């Protein structure tokens, strides 16, 4: 048994040392067969035929169908209720309720609903406060301070549309006087 294993080992060694077989291009007449020549230990040649088929060409088929060109069209209003644009209206304040802030009211002259414009002028409260400060002995011009404070002045509400004075709010007695002119 040793002799066989030595021969096998020697054969493997010889196969590894032997150069590869020479390249022989395929002959024009034989399209389906390929032959190769192998040399054995004893010098005998062996011819091997391999049946080879030419490579099949692969044609990719596109199974994807493109999506049609989509476009957006807004829905029509048939059968759909659409709320109108919301408009917030504030109630017009009567002239008797005017104080020191601008308010939405109806002008008695042009009959338009407007936001009144307010200007402050020296009135009875301003003069009274100035005399009280003078009486208390605040000197050095301290009695003139009330003329610089708008919270002590009377407020006049005028219409920005026609420019006429609508009402006057007096700080001294807290009454509103309507202008008729």
Buried (B, 14 or more C-beta within 10 A) or exposed (E): EEEEEEEEEEEEEEEEEEEEEEEEEEEEEEEEEBEEEEEEEEEEEEEEEEEEEEEEEEEEEEEEEEEEEEEEEEEEEEEEEEEEEEEEEEEEBEBEEBEBEBBEBBBBBEEEEBEBEBEBEEBEBBBBBBEEBEEEEBEEEEBEEBEEEEEBBBBBBBBEBEEEBBBBBBBBEEEBBEBEE
